[in-house]
Structures are given as C-alpha cells and as structure tokens.
Amino acid sequence: MTVTWRSAVSYALTVAIGSWMTGAAVDLAWSAAADSLGPWVSLWATNPLSYVFLAVTTITLTLTRRFTAPMPVWRVPLIDGGAYLLVLLLWGGLSAWRDGAAVPVDDAFATAGFAFLTLQLPSAWLLSIWRARHLRVVLDQNDDGAAAGWRAGR
C-alpha cells in the first residue's frame, strides 16, 4: 500500500503553501500594526531563500507521504510535522550560517519559535490533518496489472 504521486504532491503543496501563507499573513498583520512593512517584505516577499524553503518543504513532504505506509490520521502530523520542522530548522540554520551568524543553531530555533508565533507551524499541523483524510492510496496490482485504489480514512 502506498499513496499515489498525485495525491502526495497535492497534499505537500497544500501543507507547504498554506502554512507559509498563514505565517506571512499573520506577520503582515503584525507589521502593519507596527507601521513597519520593510522587514516583512525582506523576509517573506523578496527573500529568495523563502521560496527555496517552499520548494524543499514540498519535496520533503511529497517523498515522506509517498514512501511511508498509510497511517491513521492522528499519526500523519507527527511524522510530517517532524519533517516540516526539520526542514524549517535546517533552513533557519543554513540561512543564519550564510549570513555569518555566530551560532546558527540558536537562529534556527528562533526561526522555529517565530514560525510557531506566526501560526505557520500550527497551520501546517492542521492542514496536514485535514489533507491526510483525502489521500488516495493504491493497494496493490490486480491480475491484469491495473492498480486497485481506495481513499484513506474510510
């Protein structure tokens, strides 16, 4: 049993882009309330590493969903949330290291804390739970070579 490629990619795009947009929207609201949109633009909109994060997260979540066995809905955010957090920590640490930070690990965990405060991480978990209910699973091959499929969670 495995999740189809199309379903895994759809799941990963929903979780990665949805959570990233939630974080960006919450941070935009905070920046607008503080009358300081410059840091928001440089962090979210014009930062090329932000888009690298989206691409790497989408690839990681796609491969995680594709190559792990289907599991109960409550376990999906544990596995995929851990993968998402790992990518976030690596991205935060590598960007801090690239910028010459003395202790990139500290900046990586500060990035994770910021993602939690901007609701990026919680929305990733919630989107993961929601999309896990709609994953399409291929059971096995029929005798004629056609794949027999069913919807997970039913």
C-alpha positions in Angstrom: 0.0 0.0 0.0 1.2 3.4 -0.9 -0.1 6.9 -1.5 -0.3 7.9 -5.2 2.2 10.5 -6.5 -0.6 12.9 -7.5 -2.2 12.7 -4.0 1.2 13.1 -2.3 2.1 16.2 -4.4 -1.3 17.8 -3.8 -1.0 17.1 -0.1 2.5 18.6 0.1 1.6 21.7 -1.9 -1.4 22.3 0.3 0.5 22.0 3.6 3.6 23.9 2.5 2.0 26.8 0.7 -1.0 27.0 3.0 1.2 27.2 6.2 3.7 29.6 4.6 0.9 31.9 3.5 -0.6 31.7 7.0 2.7 32.7 8.5 3.1 35.5 6.0 -0.4 36.9 6.6 -0.1 36.9 10.4 3.4 38.5 10.2 1.9 41.1 7.7 -0.8 41.9 10.2 1.8 42.4 13.0 4.0 44.5 10.7 1.0 46.6 9.6 0.0 47.2 13.2 3.6 48.3 14.0 3.7 50.5 10.8 6.8 48.7 9.7 6.4 46.7 6.4 10.0 46.8 5.4 11.1 43.7 7.4 8.1 41.8 6.3 8.9 42.4 2.6 12.5 41.5 3.0 11.6 38.3 5.0 8.6 36.9 3.0 8.2 38.6 -0.4 11.7 39.4 -1.7 13.8 36.7 0.1 14.7 34.0 -2.4 15.5 31.6 0.4 11.9 31.8 1.4 10.9 30.2 -1.9 13.7 27.7 -1.6 12.1 26.7 1.7 8.8 26.2 0.0 10.3 24.0 -2.7 12.3 21.9 -0.3 9.3 21.5 2.1 7.1 20.4 -0.8 9.6 17.9 -2.0 10.2 16.6 1.5 6.5 16.2 2.3 5.8 14.6 -1.0 8.5 12.0 -0.5 7.5 11.5 3.1 3.9 10.8 2.2 4.8 8.7 -0.9 7.3 6.4 0.8 5.7 5.9 4.3 3.0 3.5 4.8 -0.6 4.9 5.1 -1.3 5.5 8.8 -4.1 6.7 11.0 -4.9 10.4 10.6 -3.6 11.2 14.1 -0.1 10.0 13.2 0.3 12.0 10.0 1.0 15.3 11.7 3.5 13.6 13.9 5.6 12.2 11.0 5.0 15.1 8.6 5.1 17.7 11.2 8.5 16.4 12.3 9.7 16.5 8.6 8.3 20.1 8.2 10.0 21.2 11.4 13.3 19.6 10.4 13.2 21.5 7.0 12.4 24.7 8.9 15.3 24.2 11.4 17.7 23.4 8.6 16.5 26.3 6.5 16.8 28.7 9.5 20.2 27.4 10.5 21.7 27.4 7.0 20.4 31.0 6.3 21.9 32.2 9.5 25.1 30.5 8.7 25.1 32.0 5.2 24.6 35.4 6.8 27.6 34.9 9.2 25.8 34.2 12.5 28.0 33.2 15.4 25.6 30.4 16.5 23.4 29.3 13.6 21.6 26.7 15.8 20.2 29.4 18.0 18.9 31.2 15.0 17.4 28.0 13.7 15.4 27.5 16.9 14.5 31.2 16.9 13.1 30.7 13.4 11.0 27.8 14.6 9.7 29.9 17.5 8.8 32.7 15.1 7.0 30.1 12.9 5.0 29.0 15.9 4.1 32.6 16.8 3.0 33.4 13.3 0.9 30.3 13.3 2.9 28.8 10.4 3.7 25.6 12.4 0.2 25.1 13.9 -1.4 25.7 10.4 1.0 23.1 8.9 -0.2 20.6 11.5 -3.9 21.4 10.9 -3.5 21.3 7.2 -1.7 18.0 7.5 -4.6 16.5 9.5 -7.2 17.9 7.0 -5.4 16.7 3.9 -4.5 13.3 5.3 -8.2 12.4 5.2 -8.1 12.9 1.4 -5.0 10.9 0.4 -5.5 8.4 -2.3 -3.9 5.0 -1.6 -3.0 2.3 -4.1 -3.5 -1.1 -2.5 -1.8 -3.5 -5.0 -1.8 -4.7 -8.6 -4.7 -6.7 -9.9 -4.0 -9.8 -12.0 -4.3 -7.7 -15.2 -1.8 -5.1 -14.0 -4.3 -2.4 -13.1 -3.9 -0.7 -9.8 -6.8 -1.1 -7.3 -7.2 2.1 -5.3 -9.2 3.4 -2.4 -9.5 6.6 -0.3 -7.6 6.6 3.0 -9.6 7.2 6.2 -12.7 5.5 5.0 
